[in-house]
């Protein structure tokens, strides 16, 4: 069985794109680095951690694109340079 390949393109701390070898993959992004983000933003949630502190996280679904969308991109060039080949 071939494993599912997922490529996350992150730039300046933000996910710019998600690519996958399987179209039926559901991806949820949880980003704890929300300093400077409006706490009232609809995708920012408050969570109590194990020590009882309130922490904020940005939580959103990421809509993946097919791996074929990477063809000719800087992301593909970076993967090639690292000698990694997504399935």
N, CA, C and O of each residue as an XYZ file, in Angstrom:
348
protein
N       0.843     -1.179      0.000
C       0.000      0.000      0.000
C       0.886      1.240      0.000
O       1.799      1.360      0.817
N       0.613      2.156     -0.915
C       1.372      3.389     -1.025
C       0.894      4.380      0.031
O      -0.308      4.611      0.156
N       1.823      4.972      0.799
C       1.395      5.951      1.812
C       0.875      7.231      1.158
O       1.249      7.572      0.035
N       0.023      7.914      1.874
C      -0.488      9.207      1.417
C       0.624     10.240      1.607
O       1.248     10.302      2.666
N       0.862     11.038      0.588
C       1.844     12.126      0.680
C       1.106     13.439      0.910
O       0.113     13.738      0.246
N       1.610     14.211      1.862
C       1.068     15.536      2.142
C       2.233     16.514      2.150
O       3.241     16.279      2.816
N       2.098     17.604      1.416
C       3.113     18.649      1.375
C       2.481     19.922      1.921
O       1.448     20.374      1.426
N       3.113     20.499      2.952
C       2.674     21.771      3.516
C       3.650     22.843      3.065
O       4.852     22.721      3.303
N       3.165     23.872      2.432
C       3.992     24.990      2.008
C       3.806     26.106      3.034
O       2.736     26.709      3.114
N       4.851     26.378      3.819
C       4.787     27.379      4.887
C       5.754     28.503      4.551
O       6.916     28.258      4.227
N       5.269     29.741      4.631
C       6.093     30.917      4.362
C       5.776     31.970      5.404
O       4.608     32.280      5.639
N       6.810     32.526      6.035
C       6.638     33.526      7.099
C       5.701     33.036      8.194
O       4.936     33.823      8.751
N       5.754     31.740      8.509
C       4.959     31.188      9.588
C       3.515     30.897      9.239
O       2.744     30.481     10.104
N       3.131     31.108      7.984
C       1.747     30.859      7.571
C       1.709     29.767      6.511
O       2.552     29.727      5.614
N       0.735     28.896      6.623
C       0.562     27.866      5.616
C       0.013     28.525      4.356
O      -1.064     29.121      4.372
N       0.757     28.411      3.279
C       0.372     29.014      2.006
C      -0.335     28.022      1.093
O      -1.071     28.412      0.187
N      -0.106     26.739      1.339
C      -0.738     25.727      0.502
C      -0.555     24.339      1.075
O       0.437     24.054      1.746
N      -1.519     23.482      0.805
C      -1.486     22.087      1.222
C      -1.742     21.251     -0.024
O      -2.684     21.507     -0.773
N      -0.905     20.264     -0.235
C      -0.998     19.410     -1.411
C      -0.974     17.957     -0.953
O      -0.257     17.612     -0.014
N      -1.752     17.109     -1.612
C      -1.823     15.714     -1.191
C      -1.993     14.791     -2.386
O      -2.486     15.183     -3.443
N      -1.569     13.555     -2.182
C      -1.699     12.541     -3.222
C      -3.090     11.910     -3.224
O      -3.441     11.203     -4.169
N      -3.877     12.152     -2.192
C      -5.226     11.579     -2.079
C      -6.251     12.698     -1.946
O      -6.107     13.555     -1.073
N      -7.279     12.713     -2.786
C      -8.249     13.813     -2.744
C      -9.179     13.786     -1.535
O      -9.789     14.806     -1.218
N      -9.304     12.659     -0.858
C     -10.262     12.553      0.237
C      -9.619     12.723      1.615
O     -10.104     12.167      2.600
N      -8.531     13.487      1.685
C      -7.847     13.734      2.944
C      -8.411     14.999      3.579
O      -8.564     16.019      2.907
N      -8.721     14.936      4.869
C      -9.177     16.113      5.605
C      -8.026     16.589      6.473
O      -7.462     15.820      7.251
N      -7.683     17.855      6.335
C      -6.540     18.414      7.057
C      -7.022     19.562      7.929
O      -7.723     20.461      7.464
N      -6.637     19.518      9.201
C      -6.960     20.585     10.137
C      -5.663     21.222     10.612
O      -4.748     20.530     11.059
N      -5.591     22.522     10.514
C      -4.431     23.281     10.955
C      -4.720     23.858     12.341
O      -5.746     24.505     12.552
N      -3.810     23.618     13.274
C      -3.878     24.230     14.603
C      -2.580     25.005     14.787
O      -1.504     24.413     14.870
N      -2.682     26.327     14.849
C      -1.521     27.208     14.943
C      -1.575     27.948     16.276
O      -2.479     28.747     16.524
N      -0.594     27.668     17.124
C      -0.547     28.300     18.449
C       0.143     29.651     18.409
O       0.115     30.382     19.399
N       0.754     29.995     17.301
C       1.480     31.256     17.163
C       0.522     32.333     16.668
O       0.540     32.703     15.494
N      -0.309     32.827     17.571
C      -1.357     33.776     17.194
C      -1.130     35.178     17.767
O      -2.049     35.997     17.791
N       0.080     35.448     18.221
C       0.377     36.776     18.762
C       0.060     37.826     17.703
O       0.479     37.701     16.552
N      -0.668     38.840     18.088
C      -1.031     39.905     17.164
C      -2.297     39.630     16.375
O      -2.756     40.481     15.612
N      -2.864     38.441     16.556
C      -4.117     38.103     15.875
C      -5.286     38.519     16.751
O      -5.225     38.377     17.972
N      -6.326     39.019     16.157
C      -7.524     39.425     16.874
C      -8.144     38.212     17.563
O      -8.531     37.253     16.894
N      -8.242     38.244     18.880
C      -8.809     37.125     19.632
C     -10.277     36.894     19.298
O     -10.812     35.822     19.583
N     -10.935     37.880     18.698
C     -12.336     37.725     18.296
C     -12.480     37.151     16.891
O     -13.596     36.971     16.402
N     -11.355     36.865     16.243
C     -11.398     36.263     14.904
C     -12.156     34.931     15.016
O     -11.918     34.176     15.958
N     -13.054     34.631     14.084
C     -13.886     33.424     14.211
C     -13.110     32.105     14.224
O     -13.637     31.088     14.675
N     -11.871     32.107     13.737
C     -11.106     30.864     13.728
C     -10.098     30.783     14.875
O      -9.307     29.842     14.941
N     -10.124     31.774     15.786
C      -9.269     31.753     16.960
C     -10.101     31.279     18.144
O     -11.155     31.835     18.453
N      -9.594     30.228     18.803
C     -10.318     29.665     19.942
C      -9.473     29.776     21.206
O      -8.244     29.813     21.144
N     -10.145     29.830     22.347
C      -9.473     29.834     23.642
C      -9.520     28.418     24.206
O     -10.557     27.755     24.180
N      -8.377     27.971     24.716
C      -8.247     26.611     25.236
C      -7.515     26.671     26.566
O      -6.537     27.404     26.708
N      -7.982     25.911     27.533
C      -7.260     25.798     28.807
C      -6.236     24.678     28.659
O      -6.566     23.563     28.255
N      -4.984     24.996     28.994
C      -3.948     23.977     28.897
C      -3.889     23.148     30.180
O      -4.688     23.362     31.092
N      -2.965     22.221     30.254
C      -2.863     21.306     31.394
C      -2.574     22.032     32.705
O      -2.846     21.498     33.780
N      -2.023     23.248     32.624
C      -1.726     24.029     33.832
C      -2.838     25.012     34.174
O      -2.706     25.811     35.102
N      -3.945     24.951     33.415
C      -5.082     25.820     33.680
C      -4.987     27.192     33.048
O      -5.851     28.038     33.273
N      -3.945     27.427     32.256
C      -3.784     28.717     31.585
C      -4.640     28.760     30.333
O      -4.857     27.738     29.682
N      -5.119     29.932     30.005
C      -5.858     30.099     28.753
C      -4.862     30.404     27.651
O      -4.048     31.322     27.755
N      -4.946     29.616     26.599
C      -4.110     29.819     25.419
C      -5.024     29.975     24.225
O      -6.149     29.476     24.221
N      -4.539     30.667     23.215
C      -5.319     30.860     22.004
C      -4.665     30.121     20.844
O      -3.441     30.030     20.751
N      -5.502     29.602     19.971
C      -5.028     28.890     18.782
C      -5.922     29.248     17.602
O      -7.128     29.447     17.744
N      -5.298     29.324     16.445
C      -6.020     29.497     15.195
C      -6.285     28.095     14.668
O      -5.350     27.321     14.462
N      -7.558     27.762     14.446
C      -7.929     26.426     13.987
C      -8.760     26.555     12.718
O      -9.779     27.247     12.693
N      -8.311     25.879     11.664
C      -9.023     25.968     10.391
C      -8.802     24.697      9.583
O      -7.797     24.005      9.746
N      -9.743     24.408      8.723
C      -9.587     23.318      7.768
C      -8.767     23.840      6.591
O      -8.950     24.971      6.140
N      -7.876     23.007      6.113
C      -7.092     23.343      4.929
C      -7.623     22.510      3.766
O      -7.790     21.296      3.883
N      -7.882     23.167      2.660
C      -8.368     22.470      1.476
C      -7.161     22.063      0.633
O      -6.501     22.914      0.037
N      -6.875     20.761      0.584
C      -5.690     20.344     -0.160
C      -5.893     20.387     -1.661
O      -6.992     20.178     -2.174
N      -4.795     20.665     -2.346
C      -4.738     20.626     -3.800
C      -4.012     19.343     -4.196
O      -3.249     18.801     -3.396
N      -4.229     18.851     -5.402
C      -3.503     17.654     -5.831
C      -2.001     17.933     -5.972
O      -1.596     19.048     -6.299
N      -1.187     16.907     -5.722
C       0.262     17.060     -5.854
C       0.657     17.579     -7.232
O       1.675     18.257     -7.371
N      -0.138     17.266     -8.244
C       0.186     17.703     -9.604
C       0.258     19.227     -9.713
O       0.904     19.748    -10.622
N      -0.397     19.949     -8.798
C      -0.365     21.418     -8.795
C       1.020     21.959     -8.444
O       1.294     23.140     -8.654
N       1.897     21.102     -7.910
C       3.250     21.534     -7.560
C       4.171     21.610     -8.766
O       5.247     22.201     -8.684
N       3.767     21.023     -9.879
C       4.628     20.944    -11.062
C       5.130     22.323    -11.482
O       4.341     23.235    -11.727
N       6.441     22.461    -11.560
C       7.059     23.702    -11.995
C       7.135     24.783    -10.937
O       7.578     25.893    -11.230
N       6.718     24.491     -9.715
C       6.694     25.512     -8.661
C       7.998     25.541     -7.868
O       8.823     24.632     -7.963
N       8.164     26.607     -7.082
C       9.306     26.696     -6.174
C       9.258     25.581     -5.133
O      10.298     25.095     -4.689
N       8.058     25.182     -4.752
C       7.910     24.105     -3.775
C       8.459     22.804     -4.361
O       9.185     22.074     -3.686
N       8.115     22.520     -5.604
C       8.642     21.315     -6.250
C      10.168     21.391     -6.342
O      10.852     20.395     -6.106
N      10.702     22.557     -6.682
C      12.151     22.723     -6.780
C      12.828     22.476     -5.432
O      13.899     21.871     -5.378
N      12.210     22.939     -4.348
C      12.770     22.716     -3.008
C      12.751     21.236     -2.645
O      13.712     20.716     -2.078
N      11.648     20.556     -2.976
C      11.557     19.121     -2.701
C      12.608     18.364     -3.509
O      13.259     17.457     -2.991
N      12.773     18.738     -4.777
C      13.785     18.100     -5.625
C      15.188     18.342     -5.075
O      16.009     17.425     -5.050
N      15.469     19.568     -4.635
C      16.788     19.907     -4.100
C      17.089     19.109     -2.841
O      18.241     18.765     -2.579
N      16.053     18.816     -2.064
C      16.217     18.029     -0.841
C      16.251     16.539     -1.131
O      16.445     15.720     -0.233
N      16.058     16.200     -2.400
C      16.030     14.814     -2.853
C      14.914     14.014     -2.200
O      15.077     12.836     -1.883
N      13.781     14.670     -2.006
C      12.587     14.015     -1.496
C      11.596     13.939     -2.644
O      11.439     14.899     -3.398
N      10.944     12.831     -2.775
C       9.973     12.674     -3.850
C       8.632     12.306     -3.238
O       8.489     11.212     -2.691
N       7.621     13.216     -3.319
C       6.309     12.842     -2.799
C       5.698     11.751     -3.666
O       5.931     11.703     -4.874
N       4.923     10.888     -3.050
C       4.283      9.779     -3.793
C       3.230     10.285     -4.730
O       2.596      9.495     -5.430
